[in-house]
Amino acid sequence: MITVLGSIGFDLTTISDRLPLPGETLVGTGFVSGPGGKGANQALAAKRAGAETRMVGAVGKDAFAPQALELLKSGGVDLSKVEEHDAPTGIALIFVGGTGENMIVISQGANATVTPQQASAAPLASGGHLLLQLEIPIEAVAAGIMQAQGVGAVSILNTAPFNPSAANLMMDADITVANETEFDLACEALGLEGADRKARMQAFVNRSGRTIIVTLGGDGAVAATPNGFISVPALKIKPIDTVGAGDTFCGYFGAALDSGLDLETAMRRASAAGSLACLKPGAQPAIPSKAEVDAALA
C-alpha cells in the first residue's frame, strides 16, 4: 500500500514560445487547467502504476476542491483521509516555455493546514511505503517520517520545492529523491563537501546511511546507496511540458518498490514514466498508464 502525505491543488498553466523576463508581458499560445499539487500528482502516478494508493492531505470548500480531486477520485485513489478546511484549495500558477521548461508560483491555501497530528494518524503498516514532499508544513512531513519509522514503513522524501529548513529530514527518510538543483542546495544546507556531485552524494550516504536519488532530466537518474551507485537512463524524447515529470518519477518509483521490485528496476520504470509525462501538457493528465510505461521499456 502506498500512502501519500502531501499537497493537493489545481494548476493554471499558460503556454508561450519562451518564458517571460522579469517585468515582461508575453502573449501566450495556449492555456491548460487541471488537478495538481505534488502530493496528488504522486498519488495518481502511483495508482496508475498499479499500486493501491491512499492520499492524506487537505482541500478548501471552494469550487476548485472537486476539480482538484477529480482525477484522484475517478482513478480510484482512497480519499478518506483528505480533510476539508475553510482555507482555499491550493493553486499553482505555471508558465511553460517553448522548450518545455517551466516557472511555477504556488499558493499553499489548505495545504498549509495539514498538521503533525493528521500526519501521525496516517494509517501506515509495516512494509508499506510513504511518499512525502515539501508543499505542506515541515512539521507535518517530520511527523509522517517518524510515523513510518515507528511502524516499519519505508519513507520516500521528495525535496521539492526545496526548503533549507527541511534539509535535515533527508537524513531521516529511508530514501530521498531530489533533482540536480535541489540536491546542490541541500549540500549547502547540510555542509556536504566533495569535488563533484558523485562525491557529495557519497558524503550524504556516509553521514546518513540512507539512499539518495538525484534525477537528471534527460540524462536519467543516479542513486547513491550504502552498497554503491546505480545509474539509469531516460527515454530519448522531445519534451513538450516538463511539469509533473518529477512527481511521476516519484509515484512510479514508490509503486515499483511497493510491488517488490529492486531499486535499479524501480528507478528504470520511474525514469521511463517521467520521460513519458513530458510528452503531454499538464501535470496529472500527462501521467502515463502502466501499459504505456511497459511498452516504452519493451
N, C-alpha and C positions, 0 to 999 in steps of 0.2 A: 504494500500500500504506500502510495506517495501522498504525503501531506505538504501542502504549500502554505507557508505563513508569509503573507506579503500584501502588496498593493493591488487594488482593483481600480480601474479608471476608464476614461473614454478619451480617444485620441482624435484630434482635429488636425489634419495634415494638409499643408499646401505644397504643391509641387511647382518648381521653377527650373529654368535652364541652369541656374547656378545658385549658390547660397548668397544671401544679401550681405553687403558690408555694413558695418555699424553706421546707423543713420540713413541707410539707403532703403528706398522703396522699389520693389520689383513687381512686375505684372506676372502672376502665376500662370502656369499652363494646365493646372488641374487641382482638384480638391477631393480628398477622401476622408471619411469619418468612420470610426468603428471602435469596438471594445479594445481596451489596452490595460496598462498597468503591468509592471514587470512580474508581479506575483501571479496575476490572472493569465498573462501570456505563458508563463512557465507551466501553470496548471493545465492549460489547454494543450500545450505541446506534449506534456507527459501523458495526458489522456489519449491524444491522437497517436502516440507511440504505442499504446496498448496497455498502459498501467491503470489500475484502479486509483482514482485521484480525489483528494479532498482539499477544498480551499478554505483557509482561515483568514478572515480579513473584515473590511467594513466598507459600506457604501452610504450615501446620503438618502434622503427621502424625496429627491428631486426627479425630474424627467430623465436625467442621464443614468440613474441607477439601473432600471430594467434594461436599457441599451448596453450598459457596461457588462451586465451578467448574461446577456442573450446567448452568446456562443458557448459560454461555460455550461449554461443550463441545457441547451439543445445538444451539447456534446456529451452530456452525462456526467459532468463533474459534480461531486457531492458539495452542495452549498449550505448544508445545515449549520455550519459554523461561521457563516458570514453574518455579521451584525449590521443593523441599520441605525444610523445616527442622524442628528439634526444638521450636522455639517454637510456641505455639498459633496457630491461624489468627486473623486479626484479627476483632474483634467490634465492632458498633455497637449501643448501646442507644438507642432512639429513642422519643420521646414526641410524639404528634401530637394537637393540639387541634381543637376543633370547626370552626375556620375553615381548617384545613389547615396552619397554621403548625406548626413543629416545634422540638424541642430534642434535641440529639444528644451523646452521650459515646462516644468511640472508645477501644478498647483495641487498640493497634497490633499486638501479637503478632509474627507472622512478617514483617509489612510492615516492621518496624524492621530486618530482616536484609538488606534489599536494599542492595547495595554499589555504590560507584562503578565497580568492575570489572565487575559484572554490567551496569550501565548502559552502560558503554563498549563492551561486547561486543554490544549490541543491533544486529541486522543491518539497518541503515538504508541507504537508497540515495538518490542524487541525485533530487530531485523528489518524494520520498516525504514523509510527514507524521508527526511525532512528537507525541503528546499526553502531557502531564505534569501532575501535581497535587502537593500538599504533604502527603500521608499516608504518604510514605516519607522516609527521611533526606534532608536538604537536599543533602548531598554527592553523593548518587546523582542527584538532579534536576539539579544543576550539571553532572555528568559527562555526563548524557544530552543536555543542551543543547549542550555542547561537541562531543559526537559528531555531533550533527545539523549543526552549523556546519561540521565537518570534511569531511562528505560531500555537503553541499549539500541536506540535507533541511530542511523547514520545521518549526520548533518552535512548538508552541502550549501555553503555560503557563496552567493554571487555578490561581488563587491560593487555592483552598480546600483545607483550612482555613487561614486566613491566619496567617502566621508572620513577624514583623518581620525576623527574621534572613534570610529568603528574599527580601525586597523587592528587593534589587539584581539578582536573577535576572530580574526583569521587564525590566530594561534589556538583557538578553542574548537573551531569547526573541524570535522573529520577531513573534509575536502573543501578547498576554496577554488572558485573559478573567477578569474579576472582577465580583462583584456590587457593589451600592452600598456596603455596609458595608466589604467588603474593599478597595475602591478608596480609600475615605476613610482607612482605616487605613494603606494603602500611601502615600498622600500625606503623612501624618505621618511615616512611617518614612523616606521619601525627601526630605522637605523641599520638596515641591511646593506652590507657593502659587498662589492665584487667588481671585477674588471668588465664584466658583461652581464647580460640578463641571465644566462645559464648559471653563472657563478652566484648571482643574487638569489636565484631560485634554490640552489643548493644550500645557501646560507639560511633561507627560510626553513627548509627541511631539517637542517642541523639544529636549528633553535627550537622548532615546534614539534618535530617528529611526525608532522602531518603531510598531506599531499597538496600540492599547489598546481593548478592547471592555468596556463596562460593561453588565451585564444589570440590568433594572429591574423584574423580576417581571411584574405585569400590564400594565406600560407598555412592554414590549418590550425593546429593547436599542439602545445607541448606540455607534458606533465613532469614534475619532479616529485618523486616518491622516496620513502626510506629505502626502497630497493633499486633505485636508479631512475633513468629518464625514459620517457615514451614520447614519440612524435607521430602525429597523424596528419595526412594532407587534407585540404579542402577540395571540393569539386571545382573543376575549371568552368567558370560561368562568367557572364557579363551581367553584373548586378543592376537591378532596376531600383531597388529600395532596400537599404540595409536595416531599416527599423525592425526590431524584433528578432534579428538573427541570433543575437547573443542569448535571448530568452529561449528561443527554440533549441539552441545548443543545450542549455541547462536542463530544460524539460525532458528532452530526449535522452540526455546523459543519465539523469536520475532514473528514468523509466528503464533504461537498459541495465543499470546496476540492480534495480529492484527485481528484474526478471532473472538475475543470476549471472549475467554476462561479466567477463573480466574487464578490468579498467581500460585496456587498449581497445578492445572491441566496442565498449561503450563509447569511448571517445571517437572512434571511427563513425559510428552511427550518428552521434551528436554533430560531428563536423559536417557530414553529408546533409543532415537535416537543416543545419544552419545555413549552408550554401543554398539549398533549395528555397529557403524562406526569403532569399534576396531576389527571387525571380518574379515576385508579385508585389503590388503596393499594399501598404498597411501592415499592421503587426499580426493580430490574430488571424485575419483572413488569409495571410500568406503562409501560415504554418502548414507544412506538408503532412500528408497522411502517412501511416506506416507503410502502405503499399507503394507510395511514391519513393520513400526512402529505400525500401527493399530493392526496387527497380533500379535506382541510381547506383546502389552499391553492387548490384549484379553486373 
